[in-house]
Amino acid sequence: MSTKLAVQLIILLPLIGATVLGLFPLFARGLRQHKTLLGTVGTLIVAVPFGLTFSLFAQGVDTPVVTSMYTWMGVGDFSVNIAYRIDQLSLIMTLVVTGVGALIHLYAIGYMAEDRSFWKFFSYLNLFIFMMLNLVLADNLLVVFLGWEGVGLCSYLLIGFWYEQKKNSAAASKAFIVNRVGDFAFLIAMFILVKELGSLDFATVLSGAEMMSDVTIAWVVLLLFLGATGKSAQIPLFVWLPDAMAGPTPVSALIHAATMVTSGLYLLARLSPLVLMAPEVMVVIAIVGATTAIVAATIALTQTDIKRVLAYSTVSQLGYMFMAAGVGAFFVAIFHVVTHAFFKACLFLGSGSVIHGMHHVEHEIKEKGYEGSFDAQDMSFMGGLKNYMPITRWTYLLSTLAIAGIPLTAGFFSKDEILFKAFEYGADGNLYAWFVWGIGILTALLTAFYMMRSYMLTFEGSSRWPMNDQIHPHESPGTMTMPLVILAGLSMIGGAIGFPKVAEKIGLSNWIHDYLVGHGDHLGPVAEPDIHSHVSVAAEIGLILLGAAIAVIGVLWAWRFFAKYELGGDELIRSRFGALYRWWNTSYYWDMFYDRTIVRPIIGGAQKALAPFDKYIVDGIVNTLGRISMALSWLFGRFQTGVVQNYALAIVLGTVILIALFLF
């Protein structure tokens, strides 16, 4: 199979799936009952592109292969093609999107089995994958932007999928609006590039960057980073991501693990040679990433909703990735994107399995007449689930150890490499990197603690749901547990693609570095800065041991603390940190701040200033035009007398008028 045909199939199959799953059941209502068939088609439509991508990956890519489909638009000398690029970076991202995406589709067959809009859900999921593939395979920024906006639209549809509940539709609107802020900055950056270079093709942008002034480059990179803060949930635009938990759990896994939130990191890695030409902006990227990482980690410490813990964990881990980009370690950012996709997808799907079981508990206790409050996502009502959901328990535990950075897990290697690169960049004279490294160390400790806390409150200890002596949850079906097992396995071994530099002494290489950055005369698509000061082998080993010790300490600390106190552990933390705890529990009042400074003034101003204009001017013009139309119709209606002689007279008069116009 030719590369062009493979690329066309990779791109088009999810679009075909979205169309078929969205239209056929719409008109043939009987199809809606065949949920297994619909789910299987939706899953295969993503799994096949994964197989095609893997075949391209196995063949190897020495030079980028650009496949142009057709000219999208052309104005004067400016033109944009619908074109896709196959290189090392796009292949890695496509493998993650389609591989993890297919597992999430498989999981959704069981999770959404009882939903009446099952067919529509899979149509949206396929459309989401199609848009994400456009983003990561695009050969120019405008096609990237097409996918960028597409995943924003799909996130709106999926977050608000259960739109009957007002909070869900509000969360979808919030995600859509906040992302538009960052997207506006992305647009401005593209306008500048068109003005300066006359093209948006990656090859032209990167080769022509030297023609632009340092100030222009800095502005372009800063605007692109602002766009990335929206999609990848960084301060100040991170507030939409925790609320995105309103969507079904497979949506949370898809957005948080494999697709949308990694878009910003992909964009910076794709344009890494340009980003390296703006060192001042790299400082901003690193500091924003570090600040986001520590802020989100402290918030996660106080959450009791299992999905919100994971949501803030995602924000924190994305901060880690931007820390890597800010110190020039773009390949490490992509490395952490890959490993994070494994363990975070497993964690979200594991939480969905727990919620699935707890919903059955909720249903049964209500049938028995229980009228008290109960939340199937609140860890306060869980505990002891390891006795009833063993597969979910073990996979959740393994992925928790991976995100904590326990030695030899996937998270250990990628997180250790981020900390090492920050340390190395600081040793090279970039002082801000020391701040990034210090925040990274503290965040790693907090991550290990709050993630083990979520495991302990969910699976260990005593059962805390009502009537726990009579009602018990059960393990999820095979379609849900199989993806969990696969992802947990990848969370354990996935780090083998990026062994640390010191491992070269025993014959182990950092494959992902050599693949993305290149070595010798072979250069990859991802750039890295020139480091003049090298860290000694002893120091590198010391950093590895420090990272391992922090992860182990955080995990054991949380294990012992919550094994002893269970929910009382949260009360102890609250009493010890007081006002600081309230700041964490209320997300540092970010939502309140935006509500008081932006939302209320805009809505209030619109009601006071624009509502009268709309009522008296806009509505007045529309109503006046309507009255004029009615008056004219009444007037012309008077001419319809039904008398043939009058009509003949009108024809004669019209003819005379036309002749007069032609003559004079």
C-alpha positions, 0 to 999 in steps of 0.5 A: 500500500502506498503512503498516500493511500495509507494517509488517506485511509487514516484520515478518512476512516474516522470521518466515514465512521462518524458519518455512518454512525451519525446518519444511519441510526438517525433514519433507520431507528431500528439500528439504535438497538444493535449497540454491540454492532454500532460500538464494534464498527466505531472501535474498528474504524479507529483500530484500523488507522492504528494498524496502518500507522503502525505499518508506516512506523515499522517501515521507517521514515528517513525524510518527511513525506508530504501528501497533498490532497487538494488546494484548499484556498488560494488568494494571489500568491497565498495558497493553502493545501489540505496536506499531511506530513508523515515524519517521526513526530506525527507518527508518534502522535498518531499512534497514541491518538489511534491506539489509546483512542481505540481502547477507549472506544472499546471501553465505551461499548460497556460503559455506555451500554445502557445509554439511549443515545449510544449511536450518537456518542460513538459518532461524536467519538469518531469525529473527535478522532478525525479532528485530532488526526487532522491536527497531528498530521497537518503539514501547515498551520491552517490545517492544524487550526482546522483540527484545533477548532474541530476538537474544540467543537467535539469536546463541546458536544461530548462534555455536554452529552448528557445535556438534560442536566444544566451543569453539564451544558454549562461545563460544555459552554465553559470549555468552548468559550475559554478555548476561544480565548486561546484560539484568538491568539493562535489566529493572530500568530498565523496572521503575522506569519502570513504577513512576514513569510506569505505561507503557513507551511511548516517547512516555509515557516521554519526555514524562513524564520531567520528572515523575521526580527527577534521581536516578531519571532518572540511575539509569534511564539508567545501568541502560539503559547497563549493558544496552547494554554487554552487547549492544554489547560495552563494558567490562566486558561485551565479552569475549563478542564476540571469542569469537563468531568461532566461528560461521560468517563470515556470522554474524560479519558479521551480528552485528558489522556490521548487527544485534546490537551496534548495539542499545545505540546505537539504545536510547540514541539512541531515548531521547536526550532522557532521556539528556541529562537525566542529564549525570553518566551521560553522563560515564560513557558517554563514558569507558567508550566511550573506554576500550573503544576504546583497549583493543580497538585495542591488543589488535587490534595483536597478533592473528594470527587475521584474524577476531579482528582484526576482532572487536576492531576492532568493539569499538573502533569501538563504543567510538567510537560510545559516545564520540559518545553520551557527548558528546550527538552521538547522530545521529553515533553512528547515522551511524557505525553506518551507515558501520560496517555498510558497511565492517565487513560488507565486511571480515568477508565479505572475511575469510570469502572468504579463509578459504573459499579457505584451507580449500581449500588446507588440504584439498589439502595434507592430501590430499598428506600434509602433517601439520603444523599449519595454521590457515585463519584465521591470517594467519601462513599467508597472504600473497600472496593478491592474486595469486589472489583479486583481487576479495576483495583490492580490496574488502578494501583499500577497506573497510580504507581506509574504516575507517582514515578515509582522506579522502572514504571513508565512515569518514572523514566519520563518524569525523571528525564524532565527533572534532569533536563531542567537541572542540566539547563540550569547548570548551563547558566539558565537560572530560571531552570533551577526554579523549574527544577525545584518546583518539579521536585515538590510537585513530584512529591505531592503527585505521589501523595494525592494519587495514592490518597485517591487509591486508598480512599477508593479501594482500601479500608472499610466500605462507606456506602449506605447498606454496605452489609447488604449491597455490593458493587461488581466488577465491570464487563470484559469490554471495560476491563480489557482496556484497563489491563492493556493500559496498565501493562503499558504504564509499567513498560512504556518507559523503556523507550526513553532510558536515561543517558547514564543507561548507555553505560550498560547498553540501553539507549534513549530511543525516543530522543534518537527517533525525534531529535536524531543523532549524527547526520540524521536529524529529526523534526524536533530540535533541542538547545546546545548545552555547553555544561554537561552534568556528571555521571555521578550527579545524574545517578544522584538525581535519579535516586532523588526522584525515586526516593521522592516517589517512594516517600510520597506513596508510602506516606499516603499509604500509612496516613490514610490506612490509619485515618481514612477520611479522617486524614482529610480532616487532619490536613484541613485542620493543619493547613487552615486557610491555605486548605480553603484556598486549595479546596476552592481552586484558589478562587479562580472561578470566583475571580473570573465570575466577578471580574469578567462574567458578571460585568459582561452579562450585567453590562449587556443587560443594561446597555445592549438589551435596550438597544436590542429591544428598541433599535434591532427589534424596532427595525425588524418590526418596522420592516414587517409592518411595511411588508404587511402594508405593501402586501395589503396595497398590492392585494387591492389590485387583485380585483378579479376583473379581466378588463383591469388586468388587460389595462395593466398589461397595456400600461406596462407595455407602454412604459417599457417601450417608453423606457427603451425609446427615451 
